[in-house]
Amino acid sequence: MGDEKPRCILCNEPSTDDDPLLEVRGWIRVMLGQDGMAHHQCMAMTANDAAFSKGDVPWDISGPHPALVNLVETKRIVPGRVFEPGPGLGHDAVYLVSNGFRVTALDISKKAVSMLRKRIEKLGLDVDLIVGDVLRDGPTDGEFDYIFERSVLQTLPPTKRAHYVLCLTKILKPTGEYIGIIRGPRTPMPESQPYAFTRNMIEQLLSAHFRDIETTRVPSGFNNSRSEYFLVIACRR
Ligand SMILES: C[S@@+](CC[C@H](N)C(=O)[O-])C[C@H]1O[C@@H](n2cnc3c(N)ncnc32)[C@H](O)[C@@H]1O
């Protein structure tokens, strides 16, 4: 008695050294409507399901990100296999597949994947869709030319980021490239998601497994918002 490990308020499993519980905070707390301690993946799954079910999707910019459109139009990226973690409503996946790319997309939210599946079917397009956690369930066959992600890194707490970057390397071909649209610095820097990143933080994080890291300021994609975002392109080491 008294030595029992705390349990996740969402799955009721105890905290472990490999997967410690985190405090429910910020946007996640608003979506869950409760306080307490939970596993990161339980929070991500439950809060995002709630957001997509309610249609309360604050990151939606109603179309593909302009920086991605520019990369395709200028042929900086050319049709090949793309893995997209966290596609959400799927504007970028739909854009890529409509422009000749072959896309596999994986989202932790079942609701997001079912909504995106219906959209893809209605458009008569073909995207491989997977429900899963990119930190555990992503492909490891090293067959993708590109990883494209928008606003997924910003959902990961600091303790999960190095593992995320390692997972990305297993997805890419040896010549593959990571392309990310990443939330830039805020004052003060947030201590819960959505997190924010300086150029230095991005470079330090990626440089363990990536080289030739280009970080460019890009528009947020939101109407009337000048908030800072980065387009990051990096080659697998
Ligand atoms: C901030 S939203 C961005 C969605 C989309 N990329 C966009 O920009 O519109 C983050 C997305 O990542 C998904 N997600 C969060 N954590 C994840 C994880 N560990 N594995 C896979 N997907 C995850 C969420 O369900 C959500 O769809």
The ligand as an ORCA input file, in Angstrom:
! r2SCAN-3c Opt
* xyz 0 1
  C      -1.837     20.066    -35.042
  S      -2.577     18.767    -35.941
  C      -1.952     19.061    -37.602
  C      -2.787     18.373    -38.666
  C      -2.341     18.652    -40.103
  N      -0.979     18.221    -40.339
  C      -2.513     20.117    -40.415
  O      -1.514     20.853    -40.386
  O      -3.645     20.525    -40.676
  C      -1.623     17.364    -35.433
  C      -2.104     16.060    -36.049
  O      -1.199     15.035    -35.670
  C      -1.917     13.923    -35.138
  N      -1.018     13.319    -34.138
  C      -0.643     13.820    -32.935
  N       0.213     12.981    -32.329
  C       0.396     11.944    -33.180
  C       1.168     10.751    -33.105
  N       1.922     10.468    -32.034
  N       1.139      9.906    -34.150
  C       0.371     10.179    -35.249
  N      -0.384     11.281    -35.358
  C      -0.367     12.156    -34.344
  C      -3.199     14.519    -34.574
  O      -4.255     13.596    -34.470
  C      -3.482     15.630    -35.586
  O      -4.194     15.139    -36.697
*
